[in-house]
Amino acid sequence: MAKERIFLSPPHMGGQEQAAIEAVFKSNYIAPLGEAVSGFEADVRAFCGVPYALALSSGTAALHLALRLAGVGPGDRVAASSFTFIASVAPITYLGATPLLIDSEARSWNLDPNLLEQACQEQPIKALVVTHLYGQCADLTAIMAICDRFGVVLIEDAAESLGAQWRGRQSGTFGAFGVYSFNGNKIITTSGGGMLVGHDEKKMAHAAKLATQAREPVAHYEHCEVGYNYRLSNVLGAIGRGQMQVLADRVAQKRAIFSFYQEQLGDLPLHFMPELPGSEGNRWLTTLCIDPKSGVTPQQVRLALEKEQIESRPLWKPMHLQPVFAKMPSRLNGVSETLFERGLCLPSGTAMDTSDLQRVVAAFRACF
């Protein structure tokens, strides 16, 4: 009999989503906006402790709006984490600006504040998009101080880190804007969707206007600026409300999965993604690096797991190594390239039971 496949981070419904969707269908508010979207925004505001939240079609849309609200335009330089997914950097180019790719530090795998400071000393930087990688917070204390000193607008790419905390405060709430993603593989999902959070009432109101094609508040369709079709469907908002009810549980489950792997694999020649003192990540994915002296490569492990119907994935290929960004300016130290060469993401779905985790561990250990 074929083994059931273990996926990397599949959706996990909490039980209330179906009823919420049925209520939306009954109301016939299927199109964007409605009580479910408003309620979803309220849930995120309450959980994260922010005054304003805007539900959008994707995290990428949220980042695009954040950059535009920050005043980014043609000719500007925007610093960004190099060790991330392309959606963290691509929106910079939508506005005609140039990404300045900043490498990672070994102690967190996130953006290196020292390289950021060097870059700020050399040339004006309009904004910074800092990614909280795999649900782990970057060193926000150091990064915020640098941004304040050089007048850089801080935007947090918290797409992977909803529920993570820095000094007891939710990730995504420190910068001028924060961005969350509800893609199908995130810690909670609306199948597709995102959220922009912020502290400035006027700018967040402008974001809402831009997200609805920048329509002016008159009876006919009047437009004084170009906007976008970025608002979230009311149906997906209903899913989001159900998912928010279990977010705290999902964070606890993700962290328990990480601890299980750490306990069961900790004697092998590898090391797991670190967590900075004073922070608590959501451990969206359990990630690790294999010591090259072991003679075992991440590719060998990945293929061995695949034979057992277990999905795993390499760590992100840094943006400065991507052909599309190869000519972009960067500040590098080699850390993210080493992580990419040696790293692997293990299955971290919150619906996994102990037998699933043991399957992964057995297949992984067999490689050594």
N, C-alpha and C positions, 0 to 999 in steps of 0.2 A: 504494500500500500504506500502511495506517495506521501511524503512528509508535508505537513501544512507549512506554508511559507511564513517566515517571520520577517516582517517589514521593518524598516529603519525607524520610522516615527509616524505611524498611520493615525488617522482621525480616531477619536474616542468620545463618543457621545455620552452625555451625563444622565439622560433619561427624561429631561423636561423639554428637549428641543422639539419633539414631534407635536406635543400639545401646543407649544408656542406657534409653530408653523400653521397648525390647523386654525388657531385663532386669527392669524393673519389672513388666511384664505377666506374665512368666514366674514371678515371685515371687508374683503375685496381690495384692500390696500396692498396690492402686489408690487406696484411700481415703486421707484425710490421714494423714500421718506414715509413717515407714518409713526405710529406709537412705538412700534418695535425698535426702530432706529433711534428714536429719542430716548427710549428706555435703555438701550444698549450703551449709548453715550453717557447716560447718567450712571450706569453701573461702572463703567470705566473710570469716570471722574471720582466716584466714591472709593473705588479700590485703590486708585493711584494717588489720590489726594491732590488732584489738579482742578483748577477752576473751569477749564474749557476742554472739550473733546469733540472731535468731528469724525463721524463714521464715513469711510470712503471705500472705493472699489478695490483698493490694494494698498499695501505698504509703499509701493513704488510711487503711487499717486500722492500719498501723504508726504513723502520726501520731496517730490517735485514741488508741491505747494509750499513746503517749509522753506525751500531754497528761494522760491520766488518772493515769499514774504520777507525773507532776509535781505532782499534787494540784490540778489545775485543776477548778473547779466553778462553780456559779451565782454570779454577781456578780463574778467575777474578770475582770480585763482581761488580755488576751494580745496582745502586740505581734506583728505579722507583716509580712512584705514585701507591699507593695501590688502591685508589678509581678511577677505570677506567675499560675499557673493556679489555679482556684477550689479544687482539692483541697488546696492549701496552707493554706487559711483555713477552709473549711467545717467541718472537725472541731472547731474551737474552739467553734462553735455547738452541736455535738452535746452538749456538757457544760454548756450553759447559760451559758457565758462570753461576753464581748464582745470581738470583734477590735478592735484599735487598729492601723490601717493606716499603715505607714511608707513614705514615698516613697523613690526611688532617688537615688544620687549619680551624677553624669555620668562620673566617672573609672572606674567599674566596671559601671554599670547596675544594681548590686545595692543592697541596703538601705543607706541613708545613716546612718552611725553618729552624726553630729551631731544629726539629727532624733530618733534613738533616745534619746540622752542627754537632750535637751530633754524628751521625753515622760516619761522616768524621773524627772526632777526635779520634774515637775508632779503626778504621781500614782503610787500603787503599781502595779507591773506584775508579775503572777505569773510569766509565762514569755514567751519570745520564740521564734517560729518564723521562722528566717531561711532564705530560699530561695537556693540557689546557682544562679543563673539560667543556663539554656542550657549548663550544665556548667562555668560559671565561678565560682570561689570569691568570696564576699563578703570584706570586710576583717575576717577573723576576729580578728586581733590587737586591733584597736580594739573590736570588738563584744564579745569575751570580757571585756576590761577593764571595760567598762560593765556587763555582766551581773554580774560579780563585785562591783563597787562597790555596786550597788543590789539585790543578792540576787535576780536574775532567773534562772530556770532556762532554760538555753540548749538549744533543740532545733534540730537542723540538718535542713532539708528538702533532702536531697541526692538527691532523686528523679531529677534530670537530670544529676547530677555524679559518678556512680560512676566512679572512676578518676582524678578530678581531685585535685590536691594543693595544699596551702597550706604553705609552708616545708618541703616534702619529706614531709609527712604527709597521709594520705588524707582527703578531705572526708568529713564525716559522723562523724568520730571525735573531734571537739573538745568537743562539747556533752555534756550528761548523756545525751542520746539522739541517734541519727542515723537517718534514714529513707531507704531506697532504693526505687526502683520498677523493676519488670521488665515494664512494660506493653509492648505490641507495637512501639511506636516508640522505645523507649529504646535505649541503647547496647548492652546485651544484654537479652534478653527470655526470659520463660517463658510468653509469650502473655498472661498476667495474673499478677500476684504482686507481693510486696514483701518488705522485710526491715527489721526493727528491730534496731539495734545499740546497745549500751550498756556501761557500766563497773561497774554496781552489781549484784552477784550476786542479792541478794534481790529487787530490783525487776524484774530480767529474768525471774526465776523466777515472780514474780507476773504478769508480762506473759504468760508461757506458759500460766498457769492461766486468766487472763481470756480468752485467745484460744481456749480449748477449753471455753467455756460456764461457766467458773469452777466446774468440778466438783471436789468435795472427794475426797481420796484414800481412798475407802471403796468396798466392793463394790457397794453400791446407788448410785443417783444422788442425791447430796446437794449442795445449793447454799446457801451462806451469803451470796453476793453475786451480782449480775447480771453475766454475762460475754457473750461474743460467739462466733460461729462464724467465726473469722478464720484458721485454720491453712491452710497451703498443701498442695495435693494432692501425693502422692508422685510422680505422673506428671510434674507440672510441676517438681518438685524435680530429676527426672532431666534435664529440658531445661536447667535452671539449671546443673547440674554441667557439661554440655557447653559451655554458653556461657561459663562462668568460665574455661575453658581458653584462650579466644581474647580475653579482655577486654583484655589489654595490647596485643594486635595491633589491636583495634578502636579503642582510644584513639589509637594511632599513625596509623591510617587516617583517623580523623576530623580529626586535626590536619593531616594532609597535604592533605585536601580543603579545609580552611580556607586553607592556604597557597596552594593552586592558585588559588582564587577571589581571594585577596588580590593575587596576582601578576598575574592576568589582568584584573582589574577595578580595580586600585588607581589608575589614572589618571583614573577617572571621578569626578564630584562626589558622593562618598559616603564614609562611614567605617564601619569594621567594629567589632564589639564589642571593647572593650579588655580586656587581661589585666593584672591588677595585678602589680607587681614582686614576685617571690618566690612567685608562684603559677603553676600550670600546669593549665589547664582541659582537659577532655576534648573540647571543641569539639563537643558533642553535635549542635548545629545551627550552621551558619554563619549569623550574623545581621549585618545592616548597616542603616545609616540613609542615606537619600538627601537630599542638600542641596536644600531647597525652591527655592533660586535657580536650580536646573537646569531648572525648569519641568516636571519629570517627577515623577509621584507613585508611591508604592508600589502603589497600586491599578492604575495603568496598566501597570506592570511585571508585576504578578501576573496580570492578564488576558492580557497578551501571552504570558507563559510558558504559561498555560493553553491558549491556542490551539495551542501547540506540544506539547501533552500533557506539560507539565512542571508538577508540583505545587510551589507555594510557599505561604507563609502570612504574614499580618501578625504582628507581635510581639504579645505578650500585651496584652489590654485590661486596664489596672490595675483592681484590685479595688474601689478607691474610685469608679470610674466604672460599675461593674456595678450594675444596678437592685437586686439583692438585698442589696447592702451599702451602698447610697447614703447611708443614715442613720447608718452606723457612724462612730465618731470616727476622725480621721486626722491625720497630720502631713505636710503636702505642700509641695513646692517646685517643682512643674511638670515635673520631669525625666521621669518615667515617661509623662506625657501626651504630651510631645514625642516620646519614643521610639515610642510607639504610633502617632502620626500619621505618622512618617517611616520606620518600620522594616519590614523584611521578612526572613523566614527562607528560605534557599535549600536545595535538595535536598542532603542530606548522608548518604545511605545508603552504608554501607561496602562494598557490592557494586558500586558504580558504577565503571565503567572510564573511561579517559581520553576516549573518544569521548562518553560520557554527560556528563562535565563540560564538554567543549567545546560540546556542544549547548546546555547551560544558559548558558554564557558568551556564545555567539553570539546567543541569543534575548534575553538581558539587554542586551547592548551595542546591539542593534538599536533599543532603546527610546530611546537617546541620540543 
